Amino acid sequence: MTQTCASDRPPTTTVLAGRREWTALVVLMLPLLLVSMDVSVLFFAVPSINADLAPSGTQQLWIFDVYGFVLAGLLMPMGAIGDRIGRRRLLLLGAAAFGTASAAAAYAPSAEVLIAARAVLGIGGATLMPSTMALLRTMFTDPAQRAKAIGLWSGVMTGGIALGSVLSGALVQHFWWGSVFLVNLPAMALLLVLGPVLLPESRDPRPGRFDLLSVPLSMAAVLPVVYGIKEIPEEGFRAPYVAAILLGLVGAALFVRRQRTAASPLIPPDLFRSGGFAPALGLGLVASFAMLGSAFFTTQYLQSVLGKSAMEAALWSLLPSVLIGVAAPLTTALVQRGVDRGRVVAGGFTVAACGFGLLAGAGTDSLWLVLAGAGVLAAGIVTVLSQMTNLGLAAAPVQRAGTASSVLETGQEFGGALGMAVLGSVGTAVFRHRMPAGAPDAAGETLGGALAVARSLPDRTGAALLDAARGAFTDGMAVAALTAAAVLLGAALVALRTLRTHPSAAPAGDTADTALEGKPGPTPPVRTVLEDEVSPSGI
């Protein structure tokens, strides 16, 4: 294979991406879209799965949750593995696993097989997410082009979650429940065919020995915490969930100690001393906190307050995604025109806080106000996430692109789970306080419980209970929205203070430490400021 060396280029140039790289970006969007869709793709398939496989209540929960748990637990190990064996290789291995598991899930003869297939899908997703982000880092070495690519990446990832539920409803309506998994196969096949042709291989040429002990320690840190904070919004602060979080914090302490003492750590501590990486991780976590926390309320509002069917609610939820398509390119244009990154990110947080303000003003019949609030909020959050992803990748050494990507993704997983836990708990506490004292116990706990109880009551009594429950829910949503708005405004101030010292350009320390392979095309245009050099390496 013909290889390109840094020594063949002028010593102070960064190669601009050409048609091949932008075409490769489209190919990378396929796994990203499917992985993000898989979070919500089972939404409408559950009744059919229950009818065919008859899972127990516990099995049904695992069918939903095992994908997210495995994905969150393996992100950091998979990012480090990609840096060692090659990000393209890991991406293609993950695509093969994802496609195989999708076929197995589609034709699963039992709930146990479906759970196992969903777990393998989580493994595949954990390889795909950091690999796609790391490849963007190595394909787009020019800061302006990388900002544009990451803006598109962020928009597709956010929009895929909303699209997943709609696609699920359409497929189940016309086919059988297994079709929601089979839709993955053509895209994964296309990636396996075009990936080796369009995507360059890159890896850390001096990765050191892989620290196996760090893998179970990382999972012990992530999984119990994610489990605990995901269950608390629904079940409350019960002892098992609090104990799980405490157990995870102990695992996190052991993991951090291991990273500080290991000769070749899974997550090098100096990654967090790279200028901009720590702010990118923290502010990205806050953005995900807001995004998933708001979803906890808006989905319930559409279905349980306004009485929309699941399919109607999914279709309505697509409207806010329109603003996402506007926000990402607008953000990139602002940064490229020299607007200070801190001001752009602070503006994104402020816009998202305004979205929460609209949600806080919603009553029990405010469809358009809630959709507008969700759209404004999403536009602000995508602005922040695209900039924080770009800053985090640019701040990390290019040879650690996979590791950096996985840490950023894990932070966003934590932020989303924490948002649902904290804001969900705030909303639930207000709901319980506002419900009439004489309401049945089940109705006084959650809006779903109130709806179930109301169906068993006489018409007039049931209607009164529903009115009270819906009013209590919107009151809870308002308090949670104002809480989130305050958090985002605080994050805006932090962004203004911490991001002024981190310009859009990549760090000067990014030098010839990454092996890059691929077929060279015509000599592309170049820009000054060396960012990534490449050295020959074979598979």
Protein Blocks (a to p, Z undefined) as FASTA:
>chain_A
ZZddfklpcfbbccdddfklmmmmmmmmmmmmmmmmmmmmmmmmmmmmmmmnopafklmm
mmmmmmmmmmmmmmmmmmmmmmmnopklmmmmmmmmmmmmmmmmmmocbfklmmmmmmmm
mmmmmmmmmmmmmmmmmmmmbfklmmmmmmmmmmmmmmmmmmmmmmmmmmmmmmcfklmm
mmmmmmmmmmmmmmmmmpccdddfblopadfklmmmmmmmmmmmmmmmmmmmmnopafkl
mmmmmmmmmmmmmmmmmmmmpmbdfbdfklmmpghklmmmmmmmmmmmmmmmmmmmmmmm
mmmmnopafklmmmmmmmmmmmmmmmmmmmmmmmmnopafklmmmmmmmmmmmmmmmmmm
pcfblfklmmmmmmmmmmmmmmmmmmmmmmmmmmpcfklmmmmmmmmmmmmmmmmmmmmm
mmmmmmmmmmmmmpcfklcfklmmpmmlmmmmmmmpcfklmmmmmmmmmmmmmmmmmmmm
mmmmmmmmmmmmmmmmmmmmmcfbdcfklccfbcceddddddddddehifbdcddddZZ
